[in-house]
Amino acid sequence: MSVCLALGLAWLGGSMISRAQNLVPLPITVPAATFQGTPPDEKPDPSIDGNTNRPPFMAPAGVTNVALHKKVTSGYTNASPEVLAKITDGEKDSSQEENVVMLRRGVQWVQIDLESRQEIFAIVIWHAHDKKKVYHDVVVQVADGPDFTAAQNARTLFNNDVENKDGQGIGKDREYFETNEGKLVDAKGAKARYVRLYSNGSTGGTFNEYTEVEVYGRPAK
């Protein structure tokens, strides 16, 4: 008998959790696809994650999208609060231009205040899936405070910025093709109040786009 079984533990995404908890698939609603296949000018790259048809992500029962309608801020100060609010409004159809938030070219970040400390199991990001493209230098972090300092327990959950263009350290995660499924980042039960996401344009253009970000969690104990 393995140690995990002897202790009554099971794997949840990339973390371990007690079998006493009831695990269920996250209730992620996937918008309709708005493209087909890989663009003819997009050369296959073995370093890019092309996986689709993501299997259900298991989490404890009762976990919900705690980012819905929460306040969003950005390092791009010209983005109004009304525009940034679209990132957590529940609308994921990027074929509708009014659902997509456009931030200026170069490294940009957006930040979500969950209003209280949450135990986070997954973060799902939809930049814009109107075309199949790769977003560059994607970094996902969580912290207890809004400044994302070491004193505020800032932690990086995902980083595919291999050249440290975002200034958040060299990442080891793979770039990926954006699809209507969004990018799911396993948060492994991290406890935090704030979520920050970096990007630096895409193969589709130099501007940064966000359609929706969902954070699946529950109040932290």
Secondary structure as a PSIPRED ss2 file (coil, helix, strand):
# PSIPRED VFORMAT (PSIPRED V4.0)

   1 M C   1.000  0.000  0.000
   2 S C   1.000  0.000  0.000
   3 V H   0.000  1.000  0.000
   4 C H   0.000  1.000  0.000
   5 L H   0.000  1.000  0.000
   6 A H   0.000  1.000  0.000
   7 L H   0.000  1.000  0.000
   8 G C   1.000  0.000  0.000
   9 L E   0.000  0.000  1.000
  10 A E   0.000  0.000  1.000
  11 W E   0.000  0.000  1.000
  12 L E   0.000  0.000  1.000
  13 G C   1.000  0.000  0.000
  14 G C   1.000  0.000  0.000
  15 S E   0.000  0.000  1.000
  16 M E   0.000  0.000  1.000
  17 I E   0.000  0.000  1.000
  18 S E   0.000  0.000  1.000
  19 R C   1.000  0.000  0.000
  20 A C   1.000  0.000  0.000
  21 Q C   1.000  0.000  0.000
  22 N C   1.000  0.000  0.000
  23 L E   0.000  0.000  1.000
  24 V E   0.000  0.000  1.000
  25 P E   0.000  0.000  1.000
  26 L C   1.000  0.000  0.000
  27 P C   1.000  0.000  0.000
  28 I C   1.000  0.000  0.000
  29 T C   1.000  0.000  0.000
  30 V C   1.000  0.000  0.000
  31 P C   1.000  0.000  0.000
  32 A C   1.000  0.000  0.000
  33 A C   1.000  0.000  0.000
  34 T C   1.000  0.000  0.000
  35 F C   1.000  0.000  0.000
  36 Q C   1.000  0.000  0.000
  37 G C   1.000  0.000  0.000
  38 T C   1.000  0.000  0.000
  39 P C   1.000  0.000  0.000
  40 P C   1.000  0.000  0.000
  41 D C   1.000  0.000  0.000
  42 E C   1.000  0.000  0.000
  43 K C   1.000  0.000  0.000
  44 P C   1.000  0.000  0.000
  45 D C   1.000  0.000  0.000
  46 P C   1.000  0.000  0.000
  47 S C   1.000  0.000  0.000
  48 I E   0.000  0.000  1.000
  49 D E   0.000  0.000  1.000
  50 G C   1.000  0.000  0.000
  51 N C   1.000  0.000  0.000
  52 T C   1.000  0.000  0.000
  53 N C   1.000  0.000  0.000
  54 R C   1.000  0.000  0.000
  55 P C   1.000  0.000  0.000
  56 P C   1.000  0.000  0.000
  57 F C   1.000  0.000  0.000
  58 M E   0.000  0.000  1.000
  59 A E   0.000  0.000  1.000
  60 P E   0.000  0.000  1.000
  61 A C   1.000  0.000  0.000
  62 G C   1.000  0.000  0.000
  63 V C   1.000  0.000  0.000
  64 T E   0.000  0.000  1.000
  65 N E   0.000  0.000  1.000
  66 V C   1.000  0.000  0.000
  67 A C   1.000  0.000  0.000
  68 L C   1.000  0.000  0.000
  69 H C   1.000  0.000  0.000
  70 K C   1.000  0.000  0.000
  71 K C   1.000  0.000  0.000
  72 V E   0.000  0.000  1.000
  73 T E   0.000  0.000  1.000
  74 S E   0.000  0.000  1.000
  75 G C   1.000  0.000  0.000
  76 Y C   1.000  0.000  0.000
  77 T C   1.000  0.000  0.000
  78 N C   1.000  0.000  0.000
  79 A C   1.000  0.000  0.000
  80 S C   1.000  0.000  0.000
  81 P H   0.000  1.000  0.000
  82 E H   0.000  1.000  0.000
  83 V H   0.000  1.000  0.000
  84 L H   0.000  1.000  0.000
  85 A H   0.000  1.000  0.000
  86 K H   0.000  1.000  0.000
  87 I H   0.000  1.000  0.000
  88 T H   0.000  1.000  0.000
  89 D C   1.000  0.000  0.000
  90 G C   1.000  0.000  0.000
  91 E C   1.000  0.000  0.000
  92 K C   1.000  0.000  0.000
  93 D C   1.000  0.000  0.000
  94 S C   1.000  0.000  0.000
  95 S C   1.000  0.000  0.000
  96 Q C   1.000  0.000  0.000
  97 E H   0.000  1.000  0.000
  98 E H   0.000  1.000  0.000
  99 N H   0.000  1.000  0.000
 100 V C   1.000  0.000  0.000
 101 V E   0.000  0.000  1.000
 102 M E   0.000  0.000  1.000
 103 L E   0.000  0.000  1.000
 104 R C   1.000  0.000  0.000
 105 R C   1.000  0.000  0.000
 106 G C   1.000  0.000  0.000
 107 V C   1.000  0.000  0.000
 108 Q E   0.000  0.000  1.000
 109 W E   0.000  0.000  1.000
 110 V E   0.000  0.000  1.000
 111 Q E   0.000  0.000  1.000
 112 I E   0.000  0.000  1.000
 113 D E   0.000  0.000  1.000
 114 L E   0.000  0.000  1.000
 115 E E   0.000  0.000  1.000
 116 S E   0.000  0.000  1.000
 117 R E   0.000  0.000  1.000
 118 Q E   0.000  0.000  1.000
 119 E E   0.000  0.000  1.000
 120 I E   0.000  0.000  1.000
 121 F E   0.000  0.000  1.000
 122 A E   0.000  0.000  1.000
 123 I E   0.000  0.000  1.000
 124 V E   0.000  0.000  1.000
 125 I E   0.000  0.000  1.000
 126 W E   0.000  0.000  1.000
 127 H C   1.000  0.000  0.000
 128 A C   1.000  0.000  0.000
 129 H C   1.000  0.000  0.000
 130 D C   1.000  0.000  0.000
 131 K C   1.000  0.000  0.000
 132 K C   1.000  0.000  0.000
 133 K C   1.000  0.000  0.000
 134 V E   0.000  0.000  1.000
 135 Y E   0.000  0.000  1.000
 136 H C   1.000  0.000  0.000
 137 D C   1.000  0.000  0.000
 138 V C   1.000  0.000  0.000
 139 V E   0.000  0.000  1.000
 140 V E   0.000  0.000  1.000
 141 Q E   0.000  0.000  1.000
 142 V E   0.000  0.000  1.000
 143 A E   0.000  0.000  1.000
 144 D C   1.000  0.000  0.000
 145 G C   1.000  0.000  0.000
 146 P C   1.000  0.000  0.000
 147 D C   1.000  0.000  0.000
 148 F C   1.000  0.000  0.000
 149 T C   1.000  0.000  0.000
 150 A H   0.000  1.000  0.000
 151 A H   0.000  1.000  0.000
 152 Q H   0.000  1.000  0.000
 153 N C   1.000  0.000  0.000
 154 A C   1.000  0.000  0.000
 155 R E   0.000  0.000  1.000
 156 T E   0.000  0.000  1.000
 157 L E   0.000  0.000  1.000
 158 F E   0.000  0.000  1.000
 159 N E   0.000  0.000  1.000
 160 N C   1.000  0.000  0.000
 161 D C   1.000  0.000  0.000
 162 V C   1.000  0.000  0.000
 163 E C   1.000  0.000  0.000
 164 N C   1.000  0.000  0.000
 165 K C   1.000  0.000  0.000
 166 D C   1.000  0.000  0.000
 167 G C   1.000  0.000  0.000
 168 Q C   1.000  0.000  0.000
 169 G C   1.000  0.000  0.000
 170 I C   1.000  0.000  0.000
 171 G C   1.000  0.000  0.000
 172 K C   1.000  0.000  0.000
 173 D C   1.000  0.000  0.000
 174 R C   1.000  0.000  0.000
 175 E E   0.000  0.000  1.000
 176 Y E   0.000  0.000  1.000
 177 F E   0.000  0.000  1.000
 178 E C   1.000  0.000  0.000
 179 T C   1.000  0.000  0.000
 180 N C   1.000  0.000  0.000
 181 E C   1.000  0.000  0.000
 182 G C   1.000  0.000  0.000
 183 K E   0.000  0.000  1.000
 184 L E   0.000  0.000  1.000
 185 V E   0.000  0.000  1.000
 186 D E   0.000  0.000  1.000
 187 A E   0.000  0.000  1.000
 188 K E   0.000  0.000  1.000
 189 G E   0.000  0.000  1.000
 190 A E   0.000  0.000  1.000
 191 K E   0.000  0.000  1.000
 192 A E   0.000  0.000  1.000
 193 R E   0.000  0.000  1.000
 194 Y E   0.000  0.000  1.000
 195 V E   0.000  0.000  1.000
 196 R E   0.000  0.000  1.000
 197 L E   0.000  0.000  1.000
 198 Y E   0.000  0.000  1.000
 199 S E   0.000  0.000  1.000
 200 N C   1.000  0.000  0.000
 201 G C   1.000  0.000  0.000
 202 S E   0.000  0.000  1.000
 203 T C   1.000  0.000  0.000
 204 G C   1.000  0.000  0.000
 205 G E   0.000  0.000  1.000
 206 T C   1.000  0.000  0.000
 207 F C   1.000  0.000  0.000
 208 N E   0.000  0.000  1.000
 209 E E   0.000  0.000  1.000
 210 Y E   0.000  0.000  1.000
 211 T C   1.000  0.000  0.000
 212 E E   0.000  0.000  1.000
 213 V E   0.000  0.000  1.000
 214 E E   0.000  0.000  1.000
 215 V E   0.000  0.000  1.000
 216 Y E   0.000  0.000  1.000
 217 G E   0.000  0.000  1.000
 218 R E   0.000  0.000  1.000
 219 P E   0.000  0.000  1.000
 220 A C   1.000  0.000  0.000
 221 K C   1.000  0.000  0.000
